[in-house]
Amino acid sequence: MQKEPVDIHITELEEILDHYLDAAGRLNYAIKIVGHPGIGKSSVVRQAAERKNFLFIDTRLAFKENIDLGGYPVPDHENQRMIYFRPRFIPPESVPPEYEGILWFLDEANRAHPTVIQTLFQIITEGRCGEHLLPEKTAIVLAGNLGEEDSTTITDFDDAALDGRLALFHLKPRAIDWLRWAAGRDVHPSVLRYIALFPERLWDEQRIHPNPRGWHQVSHALATAHGLTSEAALIEALKTKKTASLEKLIISLVGDLAAFDFIRQLTHPRQITTADVLSGDPNKLDAAEKENLPAEDMLWAITGAISKLRENMLIPAPDHALKNPEELSHVLSFIACCRSDSRLAFFHLLLRECGLLTAIPAAIDIMENLQTKEKVRLSMETLLS
């Protein structure tokens, strides 16, 4: 039976990598990270190496064969034997004095040639690559995409013995982690604000695009290629209708749905956002109760909020958002402002897609508006019956 990876988000993976590097060379397993393209697998690993002052070596296994890893044969005429020169791309014989260790990142493991699996087994179990010993404090991290699930061509081979030497993780990004990362890297303010208001737009697990890499590319395109360094400059350019080529570039980087919405939010902002719903903004809730918000904006914002609740199910129990039911209560309050058919549809998403049946009663109990409570209870009872 194939070993299944454990779902994990970036903050958890950072902690696991930190402990893994602290014990580098003394553990009997390696780490493998799988996930959709563009979600930041290599970036997380590189940053872990920087935090721990490890020499970071990035090797793309898709371009290597078994003989590449083992070294090239050279005849030793004097001793009448064949020796193998150490490849430049594998770790050196010893840890450089300015570093605490070595992190060897073996990326695109799922696209490697099948013969490479034998050398991978040797690297992980023996600390050796062909005839070349690895330094004692060498940490091995593998990464790869998912194959059919993310439309990536991979080399299809499984090895239970190799999997038994790996801790397997499926990385799933969260907007809160990406915003924290992006804040220190001069990401374009319009991209930062859009993801903060619509966190569900960071990535799409079904459509592959958008993804974190794509939004970072959009940021570079806006500021570096087009010189639109501020949100005001970008809005002005979009409103003058002289940016058809830029709009097509954004579409190519994050997909049509996300690109059109990003541009629309800049030129004609919605009157309510996902962030408003999750935070229970009292002014927006009052406007929703008085039916002063466009129905399309309401549906979009609530759908996005439900997507974030579903994402929160990945958070471990001590930090789980639903241990504190206020956020769910806010979403339910806005749902209560919708038409009855929309309320039932949203409840179906909460129960079937998010698995929040047991969390809803506690969220209803903390609502202050009795009329809202009754609407929510009735919708839930109708759906369950």
Steps between C-alpha positions, in 0.01 A plus 500: 500500500634841402587733786274805505640849574371699796334837426704786643520878473811715480528597868490134604751401232738776610497363854555142379790608279663696783502193727611281211802722431588517869536120491656481152698181445363329812156400369398183318257670263487781244222746421303508177259782413238470227250756381371699206747699289562857611400471866846567643652159579856594402471845659401353838793258493749769393385730780543219754861461386554875539352501852732222611802624302517184288660489158204460261557276197212474252514203261225440243465123472298528179824582319712227662560134440656245731847542350481877552452460875770237541769695317678458171739203457865585441771234457774488763774343285758487778283281723313334213154592624211731423435799725204736503547876522266672744221689314503873566127514575504257796609607850875553546713262705466714812279779629653838408626670819263796466192272512340286772403221261376416151143478374487302176170575330407239239220664304271349235548157655178382334649572158829320557615209285395168659865392542560798729284342770782261591740785560235688699468195723877497552512876570233476768600173669879510473587868469684413182455596133664231290855475636487845658427539871285795606606718793354388833279805543319468167118528491311357202170652386314375192218678322267428212168581338189283508467369143151462355349700787691812398549428127873442541680232303683273744698179493259248647686270737431403860736336744365397839851455640594857405169641629572327832808723536304819433275734694249598230316834510247660264555875520188717473553878512303744716451868432610597852839332447548642152412854609752474783765386251405759236501795739879488526566457128362816340202325346282750316251670738204425272579127510543506878170681552310276260614178672430654843143584394443177306730238660329217313649640179859417597475161331247266346554134578273384217607740224872518596495873417520738676781399735750688720773496236262653246408790731868565569557509123212746461667721760827497307322570172317802640794664676805393301382445144230769485624749761164511682642495852194635685138393508391849392721482190364156414136610540561805281658284230214251509234771483659666197452174305859509372600178670358220285840331477552526878158348565583207274831455680320482837258243355792289381654501850199433726224380267202681354260482798746637756642757259162644401394519864828663606464766231130550570568547870743779418276682253156426650549374859238273653303647786574200725800266516585160641694672778189703595297182539762311701555792737127569540537867399199664673449768233498243221267273698261790558505578127439133418203481739351810333564347154725790407774281352499356147391136505794399280749656741335324794507160332864542398614608847312226687622231260854619559450496878375142485808404298717644777308306767565183301870587481509555876418133551870433425611695807592279798253485790669746742485777236186387319285799410183309586608442859407868520167515315481877442623479141243237407236702686583804284463296182166365619378853578567611142342181362185587693473820294471305175190361331376167632624302198847653533504427872431131433774489236752654739402258778552214260856624443563538874376150579617301199817680391627630834367235740382760752180334621617469861650851507189688380288474821773666709535774238124560504493524880730803510290701252340802662220561248211265582343539156829403334529198729156381398573537126821303531343222709208468259733474198705234670195299606355522148819370345540217749141389459 
